[in-house]
Amino acid sequence: MAHVPEKVVGGTGLAALMASLALFCSLAAGCASTGSALSSSDAAPTGAVCQAVACWDNHVMYAPDPVHNGTPTPGLAGRMYLFGPEIGTSLVGDGGVVVDLYDETHPAAGPNPPPLEEWRIDKDTLKRLQRRDPIGAGYTLFLPWGTYRPDINRVRLQLSYHPVNGTPLYAPTSSVTLSSDADTVGPEMAGRPAIRSTSQAIGASGRIVSK
């Protein structure tokens, strides 16, 4: 994954960090208005969201599944950031998110294979996932991976942000080589709102089987 250094930066340091993000991401074009910027320094900044960036951890993480009585469930963790026309202050949006996962270890045949897993996060759930970090406002995502198998070691993730008004914004596609070391998420992510997969698993015959 593209690792963001975990240190507090500000002023020109923040600008330099954002410039480095711009170098490795070809960001989506087009804007979706979410209202005017807020004047309070304590409020999460809003504005016209034009770009989405997603960074993913390369570990398969295990977290208690609130839907299944706390049973440890494998999943992928990451952060999503929203920006305006320029890479600068990250924004808070009003929409939802869709993430598609493709297996690059055992790629499906055909020019447009279906995703191995898909997650849809509605706007109300996404709002509860908003957290600040050294970059600024962003969203902490933990995606419970029901179709995970230990022999899958490389995946492709495609995230799209869907504003209430406007067209979807696509983050740059991320190909992630998974580490063989499993990890356990911290308390913040373990207490996350439940995210259910709306995926369609690919069966042994190659047909799509609804989960």
C-alpha positions as CSV (number, residue, x, y, z in Angstrom):
1,M,0.0,0.0,0.0
2,A,1.0,3.6,-0.3
3,H,2.1,4.3,3.3
4,V,1.3,7.7,4.8
5,P,3.8,8.6,7.5
6,E,2.2,8.7,10.9
7,K,3.4,12.1,12.1
8,V,1.7,15.4,12.6
9,V,2.4,17.9,9.8
10,G,1.1,21.3,9.1
11,G,1.7,24.3,6.9
12,T,4.2,23.6,4.2
13,G,4.6,20.1,5.5
14,L,1.0,19.3,4.8
15,A,1.3,20.8,1.3
16,A,4.3,18.6,0.6
17,L,2.5,15.5,1.8
18,M,-0.4,16.3,-0.4
19,A,1.9,16.9,-3.3
20,S,3.4,13.4,-2.8
21,L,0.0,11.9,-2.8
22,A,-0.7,13.6,-6.1
23,L,2.4,12.1,-7.7
24,F,1.4,8.4,-7.1
25,C,-2.4,8.9,-7.7
26,S,-4.1,9.9,-10.9
27,L,-7.1,11.4,-9.3
28,A,-10.7,11.3,-10.6
29,A,-12.0,14.4,-12.3
30,G,-15.4,16.2,-11.9
31,C,-16.9,17.9,-8.9
32,A,-19.9,17.2,-6.7
33,S,-21.0,20.1,-4.4
34,T,-21.6,19.3,-0.8
35,G,-22.2,22.8,0.5
36,S,-20.1,25.8,1.5
37,A,-17.0,25.6,3.7
38,L,-17.6,26.0,7.4
39,S,-15.9,28.8,9.3
40,S,-15.4,27.0,12.6
41,S,-11.9,25.5,13.0
42,D,-13.4,22.6,15.0
43,A,-15.8,21.6,12.2
44,A,-15.0,19.1,9.5
45,P,-14.4,21.1,6.3
46,T,-16.9,20.7,3.5
47,G,-17.0,21.9,-0.1
48,A,-17.0,20.7,-3.7
49,V,-15.6,17.2,-3.7
50,C,-13.7,16.6,-6.9
51,Q,-11.2,13.8,-6.1
52,A,-11.1,10.7,-4.1
53,V,-8.0,8.9,-2.8
54,A,-7.9,5.5,-1.1
55,C,-5.0,3.9,0.7
56,W,-5.1,0.2,1.8
57,D,-3.2,-1.8,4.3
58,N,-1.6,-4.9,2.9
59,H,-2.5,-7.1,5.8
60,V,-5.6,-9.3,6.1
61,M,-6.9,-8.1,9.5
62,Y,-9.2,-9.8,11.9
63,A,-11.9,-8.0,13.8
64,P,-14.9,-9.1,15.9
65,D,-18.0,-9.3,13.6
66,P,-20.9,-7.6,15.4
67,V,-23.3,-9.3,13.0
68,H,-22.1,-12.8,14.1
69,N,-21.7,-12.5,17.8
70,G,-18.2,-11.1,17.7
71,T,-16.6,-14.0,15.8
72,P,-13.2,-12.9,14.4
73,T,-13.7,-12.1,10.7
74,P,-11.0,-11.4,8.1
75,G,-11.1,-8.1,6.3
76,L,-9.2,-5.3,4.6
77,A,-8.6,-1.9,6.2
78,G,-8.0,1.4,4.6
79,R,-8.5,5.1,4.5
80,M,-10.4,7.3,2.1
81,Y,-9.9,11.0,1.6
82,L,-11.9,13.5,-0.4
83,F,-10.5,16.6,-1.9
84,G,-11.6,19.6,-4.0
85,P,-10.0,20.7,-7.3
86,E,-6.6,20.9,-5.6
87,I,-4.8,18.5,-3.3
88,G,-5.0,20.5,-0.1
89,T,-7.3,20.3,2.9
90,S,-9.3,17.0,2.9
91,L,-13.0,17.4,2.9
92,V,-16.1,15.6,4.4
93,G,-18.7,14.6,1.9
94,D,-22.4,13.7,2.0
95,G,-22.4,10.5,-0.1
96,G,-21.7,6.8,0.1
97,V,-19.0,4.4,-1.1
98,V,-18.8,1.3,-3.2
99,V,-15.7,-0.9,-3.1
100,D,-15.1,-3.8,-5.6
101,L,-12.4,-6.4,-5.0
102,Y,-10.9,-8.5,-7.8
103,D,-8.7,-11.5,-7.3
104,E,-5.4,-11.0,-9.2
105,T,-3.9,-14.2,-7.9
106,H,-6.5,-16.3,-9.8
107,P,-8.0,-13.9,-12.3
108,A,-11.3,-14.8,-13.8
109,A,-11.5,-15.4,-17.5
110,G,-13.0,-12.8,-19.8
111,P,-12.4,-9.1,-20.5
112,N,-14.7,-7.8,-17.8
113,P,-14.7,-10.3,-14.9
114,P,-17.1,-9.6,-12.0
115,P,-15.7,-8.7,-8.7
116,L,-15.0,-11.4,-6.1
117,E,-16.5,-9.2,-3.4
118,E,-18.4,-5.9,-3.3
119,W,-19.2,-3.6,-0.4
120,R,-21.7,-0.8,-0.4
121,I,-21.5,1.7,2.4
122,D,-24.5,4.1,2.6
123,K,-24.1,7.8,3.4
124,D,-25.3,7.5,7.0
125,T,-22.8,4.6,7.8
126,L,-20.0,6.4,6.0
127,K,-20.7,9.5,8.1
128,R,-20.1,7.5,11.3
129,L,-16.7,6.3,9.9
130,Q,-15.3,9.8,9.5
131,R,-12.1,10.2,11.6
132,R,-9.3,12.7,11.6
133,D,-5.6,11.7,11.2
134,P,-2.4,13.6,10.5
135,I,-3.6,14.3,6.9
136,G,-7.0,15.7,8.0
137,A,-10.5,14.5,7.7
138,G,-11.0,11.0,6.2
139,Y,-12.9,7.8,6.5
140,T,-11.6,4.6,8.2
141,L,-12.9,1.6,6.3
142,F,-12.8,-2.1,7.4
143,L,-14.3,-4.4,4.8
144,P,-15.2,-7.9,6.1
145,W,-14.0,-10.3,3.5
146,G,-16.3,-13.3,3.4
147,T,-14.7,-14.9,0.3
148,Y,-11.1,-14.6,1.7
149,R,-8.9,-17.6,1.2
150,P,-5.2,-17.9,2.3
151,D,-4.1,-18.7,-1.3
152,I,-5.2,-15.2,-2.4
153,N,-2.1,-13.0,-2.2
154,R,-2.8,-10.2,-4.6
155,V,-6.0,-8.2,-5.1
156,R,-7.2,-5.2,-7.0
157,L,-9.5,-2.7,-5.2
158,Q,-11.7,-0.1,-7.0
159,L,-13.3,2.5,-4.8
160,S,-16.0,4.9,-6.0
161,Y,-17.5,7.7,-4.0
162,H,-21.2,8.4,-4.7
163,P,-22.3,11.9,-3.7
164,V,-26.0,12.7,-3.1
165,N,-26.0,15.0,-6.1
166,G,-23.6,14.4,-9.0
167,T,-21.8,11.5,-10.7
168,P,-19.6,9.0,-9.0
169,L,-15.9,9.8,-8.4
170,Y,-13.5,7.0,-8.8
171,A,-10.3,6.7,-6.8
172,P,-7.2,5.3,-8.6
173,T,-7.3,1.5,-8.8
174,S,-5.1,-0.1,-6.1
175,S,-3.3,-3.4,-6.7
176,V,-2.3,-4.8,-3.3
177,T,0.1,-7.6,-2.6
178,L,-1.1,-9.1,0.7
179,S,1.3,-9.8,3.5
180,S,1.4,-13.4,4.8
181,D,1.2,-12.0,8.4
182,A,-2.3,-11.6,9.7
183,D,-3.1,-8.7,12.0
184,T,-5.7,-7.7,14.5
185,V,-7.4,-4.3,14.4
186,G,-7.4,-1.8,17.2
187,P,-10.3,-0.9,19.4
188,E,-11.5,2.0,17.2
189,M,-12.0,-0.3,14.2
190,A,-13.4,-3.2,16.2
191,G,-16.2,-0.8,17.4
192,R,-17.0,0.3,13.8
193,P,-20.5,0.4,12.4
194,A,-21.3,-3.0,10.8
195,I,-20.5,-3.1,7.0
196,R,-22.1,-6.0,5.1
197,S,-20.9,-7.3,1.9
198,T,-23.3,-7.2,-1.0
199,S,-20.9,-9.3,-3.0
200,Q,-21.5,-12.0,-5.5
201,A,-19.1,-14.9,-5.0
202,I,-17.7,-16.6,-8.0
203,G,-18.6,-20.3,-7.7
204,A,-16.4,-23.2,-8.9
205,S,-18.3,-23.4,-12.2
206,G,-17.5,-19.8,-12.9
207,R,-21.1,-18.7,-12.4
208,I,-22.0,-16.0,-10.0
209,V,-23.5,-17.2,-6.8
210,S,-25.4,-14.6,-4.6
211,K,-24.2,-14.6,-1.0
